[in-house]
Amino acid sequence: MSRADSISKVLSMNDTGENGSHQAGMHIPKNDKILSFFPALTKDEKNPRNSLTFTDSFKDKWIFNFIYYNNRFFGGTRNEYRLTGMTKFFKAHNLKAGDTLTLHRDIYGFYTVEYEQN
């Protein structure tokens, strides 16, 4: 399977933090094609993560953290992928549930982020 060059998601209230969570962060479905967009994370350590720098259309840089919350396998309850550290980005662009976020990766491995407000 080839790696995905882009992924899109309609944001939920949970993604944007509108449900009262302390930090906005996009839930990443456990789908091989979607996960292929991100760097591989080891499953042998608890909650592995990778920081990724995205550039928006204004050329501003944003650091998001791709995390595999796998603590269910280490005595906890979570087993999910998330892209976290997005609160400032969502607030800066006034993004809300229902808006669409699209992430791109070019052939050189540089990441960009764009959005469409609904």
LUMVEXZA-152593 format. One line per 3 residues: number of its first residue (from 0); their letters; for each residue x, y, z of N, C-alpha, C, CB. Coordinates in steps of 0.02 Angstrom, whole numbers, padded with zeros to 5 digits. Glycine has a CB too. Example, Ala and Ser with C-alpha at 12.3 -4.5 7.8 and 13.67 -1.06 7.14 Angstrom:
! residues 2
0) AS) 00660,-00284,00390,00615,-00225,00390,00660,-00165,00390,00565,-00224,00452  00642,-00112,00354,00684,-00053,00357,00645,00002,00394,00704,-00030,00286
//
This chain:
! residues 118
0) MSR) 00042,-00059,00000,00000,00000,00000,00045,00063,00000,-00048,00000,00062  00028,00110,-00043,00065,00173,-00044,00043,00218,00012,00057,00208,-00113  00086,00264,00031,00070,00311,00084,00022,00365,00059,00133,00344,00112
3) ADS) -00024,00385,00102,-00070,00439,00085,-00033,00505,00084,-00129,00442,00135  -00046,00546,00033,-00015,00612,00028,-00056,00666,00063,-00005,00631,-00045  -00120,00652,00075,-00163,00699,00110,-00220,00662,00143,-00189,00753,00062
6) ISK) -00246,00692,00196,-00306,00667,00229,-00349,00726,00248,-00287,00624,00292  -00414,00715,00250,-00462,00767,00268,-00509,00741,00321,-00501,00793,00207  -00533,00786,00363,-00581,00766,00414,-00627,00824,00430,-00544,00742,00477
9) VLS) -00691,00810,00435,-00739,00858,00461,-00730,00856,00537,-00814,00842,00439  -00715,00914,00566,-00700,00917,00637,-00762,00907,00681,-00668,00984,00654  -00753,00869,00734,-00806,00858,00783,-00795,00906,00843,-00808,00783,00807
12) MND) -00844,00910,00886,-00837,00951,00947,-00781,00923,00991,-00903,00953,00987  -00770,00859,00991,-00716,00829,01029,-00648,00850,00999,-00723,00752,01029  -00644,00852,00932,-00582,00873,00899,-00562,00944,00918,-00588,00866,00824
15) TGE) -00612,00988,00918,-00598,01060,00927,-00598,01082,01000,-00650,01101,00890  -00618,01037,01045,-00620,01055,01116,-00684,01090,01137,-00561,01098,01133  -00733,01094,01091,-00796,01128,01107,-00838,01089,01158,-00837,01137,01043
18) NGS) -00819,01027,01172,-00856,00987,01220,-00828,00995,01291,-00853,00913,01201  -00782,01043,01300,-00755,01058,01366,-00691,01021,01383,-00806,01041,01417  -00663,00984,01336,-00599,00950,01349,-00545,01002,01357,-00582,00900,01293
21) HQA) -00492,00984,01392,-00440,01033,01408,-00396,01050,01349,-00397,01006,01463  -00393,01009,01298,-00350,01022,01241,-00383,00997,01177,-00281,00988,01251  -00380,01038,01126,-00406,01016,01061,-00356,00968,01029,-00419,01077,01015
24) GMH) -00382,00918,00997,-00340,00870,00962,-00383,00825,00920,-00298,00830,01012  -00361,00814,00860,-00401,00777,00812,-00394,00702,00822,-00380,00796,00741  -00450,00668,00828,-00449,00595,00832,-00431,00568,00763,-00519,00567,00855
27) IPK) -00385,00521,00760,-00363,00490,00697,-00390,00419,00695,-00285,00492,00690  -00434,00404,00648,-00462,00336,00644,-00408,00283,00632,-00514,00332,00589  -00419,00224,00658,-00373,00168,00648,-00387,00137,00579,-00381,00113,00704
30) NDK) -00366,00173,00529,-00375,00153,00460,-00306,00154,00428,-00426,00201,00421  -00286,00098,00398,-00217,00092,00372,-00199,00148,00323,-00208,00026,00338  -00245,00167,00280,-00231,00220,00230,-00221,00287,00265,-00289,00225,00178
33) ILS) -00263,00303,00314,-00256,00366,00351,-00192,00365,00393,-00318,00377,00396  -00179,00310,00428,-00119,00306,00469,-00056,00308,00427,-00120,00241,00510  -00059,00288,00363,00001,00290,00320,00024,00361,00307,-00014,00254,00254
36) FFP) -00020,00410,00318,-00001,00480,00309,00052,00501,00360,-00063,00525,00314  00048,00472,00419,00091,00491,00475,00152,00446,00480,00052,00490,00541  00205,00469,00515,00262,00425,00527,00240,00367,00571,00321,00464,00559
39) ALT) 00270,00309,00561,00254,00250,00602,00275,00261,00674,00288,00187,00573  00233,00238,00720,00248,00240,00792,00255,00170,00818,00193,00279,00831  00303,00159,00862,00313,00093,00891,00256,00078,00940,00381,00089,00926
42) KDE) 00237,00016,00942,00185,-00005,00989,00216,-00035,01052,00138,-00056,00956  00283,-00039,01054,00318,-00069,01110,00328,-00023,01169,00384,-00094,01087  00316,00042,01161,00322,00089,01216,00254,00121,01230,00375,00143,01200
45) KNP) 00246,00145,01290,00183,00176,01310,00176,00245,01280,00178,00179,01387  00119,00257,01246,00101,00321,01217,00156,00352,01174,00082,00368,01273  00181,00316,01123,00233,00345,01080,00206,00405,01042,00261,00293,01031
48) RNS) 00251,00452,01025,00230,00513,00991,00284,00538,00944,00212,00568,01042  00263,00581,00899,00308,00612,00852,00283,00683,00840,00312,00571,00785  00327,00732,00848,00308,00802,00834,00316,00817,00760,00352,00852,00877
51) LTF) 00265,00848,00731,00265,00863,00660,00252,00938,00651,00212,00822,00621  00290,00970,00607,00281,01041,00594,00241,01050,00530,00349,01077,00588  00185,01085,00537,00141,01100,00480,00145,01174,00465,00067,01079,00496
54) TDS) 00139,01193,00402,00137,01262,00380,00067,01276,00352,00193,01277,00327  00038,01333,00373,-00029,01350,00348,-00022,01396,00287,-00072,01383,00403  -00078,01418,00260,-00079,01460,00200,-00048,01529,00211,-00149,01467,00173
57) FKD) -00041,01549,00274,-00010,01614,00291,00065,01606,00303,-00044,01645,00352  00090,01545,00293,00161,01527,00304,00179,01524,00379,00207,01576,00269  00128,01523,00422,00140,01513,00493,00153,01439,00506,00080,01538,00536
60) KWI) 00198,01425,00553,00216,01356,00570,00181,01335,00634,00292,01349,00576  00157,01273,00634,00121,01245,00691,00150,01177,00706,00045,01241,00678  00164,01163,00770,00189,01097,00789,00132,01058,00821,00250,01104,00839
63) FNF) 00114,01003,00788,00063,00958,00813,00098,00892,00833,00007,00946,00759  00069,00857,00879,00098,00794,00903,00054,00736,00883,00106,00795,00979  00082,00690,00844,00048,00629,00826,00062,00578,00881,00070,00603,00755
66) IYY) 00010,00556,00915,00018,00513,00974,-00025,00451,00967,00001,00551,01039  00004,00395,00986,-00035,00334,00993,-00045,00322,01067,00001,00272,00959  -00105,00338,01092,-00122,00326,01162,-00139,00252,01168,-00182,00372,01185
69) NNR) -00088,00213,01185,-00096,00140,01188,-00092,00114,01260,-00043,00106,01146  -00108,00156,01308,-00098,00136,01377,-00143,00078,01398,-00110,00194,01423  -00192,00060,01357,-00233,00001,01371,-00189,-00061,01376,-00287,-00009,01317
72) FFG) -00134,-00061,01339,-00089,-00118,01339,-00037,-00113,01395,-00054,-00124,01271  -00042,-00059,01434,00005,-00048,01490,-00034,-00035,01555,00052,00012,01475  -00094,-00063,01561,-00133,-00057,01621,-00185,-00001,01622,-00088,-00047,01678
75) GTR) -00190,00037,01567,-00238,00092,01563,-00300,00073,01523,-00205,00153,01533  -00333,00124,01495,-00395,00111,01459,-00395,00135,01387,-00452,00144,01496  -00350,00180,01368,-00353,00210,01301,-00317,00168,01249,-00323,00281,01303
78) NEY) -00345,00170,01188,-00314,00137,01131,-00336,00176,01069,-00335,00061,01126  -00304,00235,01059,-00325,00279,01004,-00266,00322,00980,-00383,00323,01025  -00272,00344,00918,-00224,00390,00889,-00254,00460,00890,-00204,00369,00815
81) RLT) -00211,00510,00904,-00235,00579,00904,-00179,00624,00876,-00256,00602,00975  -00200,00680,00849,-00155,00734,00830,-00169,00790,00880,-00164,00757,00754  -00123,00803,00926,-00136,00850,00980,-00095,00914,00972,-00120,00817,01048
84) GMT) -00105,00959,01020,-00069,01023,01017,-00100,01070,00966,00004,01012,01001  -00164,01064,00953,-00196,01101,00899,-00239,01160,00924,-00239,01055,00859  -00243,01169,00990,-00287,01220,01019,-00272,01289,00990,-00279,01222,01094
87) KFF) -00209,01311,00990,-00192,01378,00965,-00208,01385,00892,-00117,01392,00977  -00197,01333,00853,-00212,01335,00781,-00288,01343,00771,-00187,01271,00746  -00328,01303,00806,-00400,01308,00799,-00425,01377,00820,-00434,01254,00841
90) KAH) -00399,01404,00874,-00420,01470,00898,-00398,01525,00850,-00392,01484,00969  -00337,01520,00824,-00311,01572,00778,-00352,01577,00715,-00238,01556,00760  -00381,01521,00693,-00419,01520,00631,-00494,01513,00644,-00395,01464,00587
93) NLK) -00514,01518,00707,-00584,01514,00728,-00619,01452,00699,-00621,01577,00705  -00585,01395,00705,-00614,01332,00679,-00660,01302,00731,-00558,01283,00661  -00714,01274,00706,-00767,01245,00748,-00787,01177,00720,-00829,01292,00752
96) AGD) -00826,01140,00759,-00854,01077,00735,-00892,01090,00670,-00900,01044,00789  -00883,01045,00622,-00916,01052,00557,-00869,01080,00504,-00976,01096,00562  -00815,01114,00525,-00764,01138,00478,-00722,01078,00455,-00720,01193,00510
99) TLT) -00691,01085,00397,-00651,01031,00369,-00577,01049,00373,-00672,01016,00297  -00537,01003,00398,-00465,01011,00403,-00433,00963,00354,-00439,01000,00475  -00386,00987,00314,-00349,00944,00267,-00275,00951,00281,-00366,00962,00193
102) LHR) -00242,00893,00288,-00170,00890,00299,-00138,00862,00237,-00153,00847,00362  -00081,00892,00217,-00045,00870,00158,00028,00855,00176,-00048,00923,00101  00058,00808,00140,00130,00795,00146,00158,00793,00076,00145,00728,00185
105) DIY) 00211,00832,00063,00239,00832,-00005,00292,00778,-00013,00269,00902,-00021  00321,00772,-00072,00369,00719,-00086,00433,00725,-00045,00386,00718,-00160  00444,00785,-00016,00504,00796,00025,00490,00786,00100,00531,00865,00014
108) GFY) 00427,00770,00117,00409,00758,00186,00387,00820,00224,00466,00728,00221  00376,00876,00189,00352,00936,00222,00275,00934,00227,00375,01000,00184  00250,00956,00284,00179,00953,00298,00147,01022,00293,00166,00924,00367
111) TVE) 00087,01024,00265,00047,01086,00264,-00023,01070,00290,00044,01116,00191  -00056,01122,00314,-00124,01115,00340,-00168,01169,00309,-00125,01119,00418  -00227,01150,00289,-00276,01198,00264,-00344,01181,00292,-00277,01199,00185
114) YEQ) -00389,01228,00287,-00455,01218,00317,-00509,01251,00274,-00458,01245,00389  -00569,01228,00284,-00628,01258,00252,-00680,01266,00306,-00655,01216,00192  -00702,01328,00316,-00752,01340,00368,-00821,01332,00337,-00744,01411,00399
117) N) -00865,01299,00373,-00932,01286,00348,-00983,01330,00383,-00951,01213,00358
//
